[in-house]
Amino acid sequence: QVQLVESGGGLVQPGRSLRLSCAASGFTFSSYVQSWYRQAPGKERELVASISSAGVGNYADSVKGRFTISTDVSKDTVYLQMNSLKPEDTAVYYCNARGGFPWRVYWGQGTQVTVSS
């Protein structure tokens, strides 16, 4: 059974940091592209960051220089280190894995991040 389980969300003040984790199981983690998306109230879900199986990361312009995506293949886990958080980063964050043959796309259940003073 495929599972993506996020953790690490919460309430944080502007300028502080959070690290999200997403533990994967049930598929070949190292062969998939791992990503983080977010969805703010009233807005569409947007791609925040992704990392290929080769370890190459890509970021939305809004988070470049503040967020870092990484993986630990030994733990089948993808992380999102979020620094210098802003109120506009408030959203539900979802991890996503895509790849395999046949092509599959998997989603986590989401974790709430609220940036507020």
C-alpha beads as a LAMMPS data file, in Angstrom:
LAMMPS data file: protein, C-alpha beads

117 atoms
116 bonds

1 atom types
1 bond types

-500.0 500.0 xlo xhi
-500.0 500.0 ylo yhi
-500.0 500.0 zlo zhi

Masses

1 110.0

Atoms # bond

1 1 1 0.000 0.000 0.000
2 1 1 1.387 3.384 -1.033
3 1 1 1.621 6.026 1.661
4 1 1 3.022 9.532 1.877
5 1 1 2.818 10.868 5.422
6 1 1 3.694 14.508 6.063
7 1 1 4.694 15.996 9.395
8 1 1 6.290 19.120 10.794
9 1 1 3.663 21.739 10.078
10 1 1 2.411 24.222 12.629
11 1 1 2.127 27.847 13.680
12 1 1 5.288 29.950 13.424
13 1 1 6.135 33.632 13.604
14 1 1 7.357 35.509 10.528
15 1 1 11.092 35.141 10.013
16 1 1 11.284 31.786 11.771
17 1 1 11.909 28.337 10.300
18 1 1 10.115 25.011 9.946
19 1 1 11.122 21.680 8.469
20 1 1 8.514 19.495 6.844
21 1 1 9.025 15.766 6.418
22 1 1 7.279 13.293 4.168
23 1 1 7.827 9.596 4.806
24 1 1 7.100 7.369 1.810
25 1 1 6.320 3.669 1.604
26 1 1 4.943 1.183 -0.861
27 1 1 6.907 2.228 -3.958
28 1 1 10.499 2.636 -5.149
29 1 1 11.184 6.028 -3.611
30 1 1 14.609 6.567 -5.220
31 1 1 13.158 6.249 -8.741
32 1 1 10.537 8.944 -8.335
33 1 1 10.614 12.729 -8.555
34 1 1 9.680 14.132 -5.156
35 1 1 7.926 17.463 -4.808
36 1 1 6.231 19.773 -2.355
37 1 1 3.097 21.685 -3.322
38 1 1 1.022 24.109 -1.315
39 1 1 -2.498 25.443 -1.415
40 1 1 -3.587 28.611 0.310
41 1 1 -7.277 29.349 1.005
42 1 1 -9.039 30.429 -2.159
43 1 1 -6.030 29.715 -4.340
44 1 1 -4.950 26.906 -6.637
45 1 1 -2.424 24.341 -5.577
46 1 1 1.056 25.414 -6.652
47 1 1 4.423 23.722 -6.974
48 1 1 6.888 24.868 -4.321
49 1 1 9.921 22.678 -4.959
50 1 1 10.902 19.429 -6.601
51 1 1 13.952 17.196 -6.588
52 1 1 14.874 14.598 -9.161
53 1 1 16.244 11.134 -8.496
54 1 1 19.650 12.633 -9.350
55 1 1 19.280 15.180 -6.569
56 1 1 18.648 18.246 -8.720
57 1 1 16.315 20.715 -7.044
58 1 1 13.983 23.278 -8.592
59 1 1 12.087 26.005 -6.781
60 1 1 9.270 28.416 -7.289
61 1 1 10.540 31.984 -7.563
62 1 1 8.629 32.922 -4.418
63 1 1 10.697 30.549 -2.250
64 1 1 14.119 30.592 -3.914
65 1 1 16.861 31.266 -1.413
66 1 1 14.564 30.531 1.536
67 1 1 13.411 26.924 1.057
68 1 1 15.515 23.822 0.483
69 1 1 14.228 20.424 -0.644
70 1 1 16.237 17.313 0.144
71 1 1 15.840 13.571 0.404
72 1 1 17.174 10.779 2.588
73 1 1 16.984 7.689 0.430
74 1 1 17.898 5.442 3.370
75 1 1 14.700 6.604 5.087
76 1 1 12.530 7.079 1.981
77 1 1 11.863 10.593 3.218
78 1 1 11.745 13.985 1.541
79 1 1 12.204 17.197 3.504
80 1 1 11.396 20.837 2.974
81 1 1 13.473 23.219 5.068
82 1 1 11.669 26.549 5.188
83 1 1 13.577 29.581 6.449
84 1 1 12.646 33.253 6.716
85 1 1 8.978 32.361 6.617
86 1 1 6.472 34.994 5.539
87 1 1 2.716 35.265 6.147
88 1 1 2.170 34.560 2.450
89 1 1 3.741 31.122 2.966
90 1 1 0.654 30.142 4.951
91 1 1 -0.936 27.143 3.241
92 1 1 -1.534 23.427 3.404
93 1 1 1.638 21.740 2.169
94 1 1 1.443 18.460 0.286
95 1 1 4.174 16.080 -0.717
96 1 1 3.967 14.467 -4.121
97 1 1 5.810 11.627 -5.815
98 1 1 5.639 10.877 -9.525
99 1 1 7.342 8.327 -11.716
100 1 1 7.576 4.617 -12.237
101 1 1 6.359 2.374 -15.015
102 1 1 3.479 2.582 -15.550
103 1 1 3.470 6.267 -14.576
104 1 1 2.072 6.956 -11.138
105 1 1 1.383 10.080 -9.105
106 1 1 0.969 9.910 -5.344
107 1 1 -0.108 12.582 -2.837
108 1 1 0.174 12.965 0.896
109 1 1 -2.717 14.136 3.065
110 1 1 -1.248 17.597 3.669
111 1 1 0.088 19.491 6.662
112 1 1 -0.938 23.003 7.682
113 1 1 1.681 25.736 7.907
114 1 1 0.562 29.045 9.397
115 1 1 2.902 32.024 9.546
116 1 1 1.556 34.691 11.839
117 1 1 2.620 36.960 14.656

Bonds

1 1 1 2
2 1 2 3
3 1 3 4
4 1 4 5
5 1 5 6
6 1 6 7
7 1 7 8
8 1 8 9
9 1 9 10
10 1 10 11
11 1 11 12
12 1 12 13
13 1 13 14
14 1 14 15
15 1 15 16
16 1 16 17
17 1 17 18
18 1 18 19
19 1 19 20
20 1 20 21
21 1 21 22
22 1 22 23
23 1 23 24
24 1 24 25
25 1 25 26
26 1 26 27
27 1 27 28
28 1 28 29
29 1 29 30
30 1 30 31
31 1 31 32
32 1 32 33
33 1 33 34
34 1 34 35
35 1 35 36
36 1 36 37
37 1 37 38
38 1 38 39
39 1 39 40
40 1 40 41
41 1 41 42
42 1 42 43
43 1 43 44
44 1 44 45
45 1 45 46
46 1 46 47
47 1 47 48
48 1 48 49
49 1 49 50
50 1 50 51
51 1 51 52
52 1 52 53
53 1 53 54
54 1 54 55
55 1 55 56
56 1 56 57
57 1 57 58
58 1 58 59
59 1 59 60
60 1 60 61
61 1 61 62
62 1 62 63
63 1 63 64
64 1 64 65
65 1 65 66
66 1 66 67
67 1 67 68
68 1 68 69
69 1 69 70
70 1 70 71
71 1 71 72
72 1 72 73
73 1 73 74
74 1 74 75
75 1 75 76
76 1 76 77
77 1 77 78
78 1 78 79
79 1 79 80
80 1 80 81
81 1 81 82
82 1 82 83
83 1 83 84
84 1 84 85
85 1 85 86
86 1 86 87
87 1 87 88
88 1 88 89
89 1 89 90
90 1 90 91
91 1 91 92
92 1 92 93
93 1 93 94
94 1 94 95
95 1 95 96
96 1 96 97
97 1 97 98
98 1 98 99
99 1 99 100
100 1 100 101
101 1 101 102
102 1 102 103
103 1 103 104
104 1 104 105
105 1 105 106
106 1 106 107
107 1 107 108
108 1 108 109
109 1 109 110
110 1 110 111
111 1 111 112
112 1 112 113
113 1 113 114
114 1 114 115
115 1 115 116
116 1 116 117
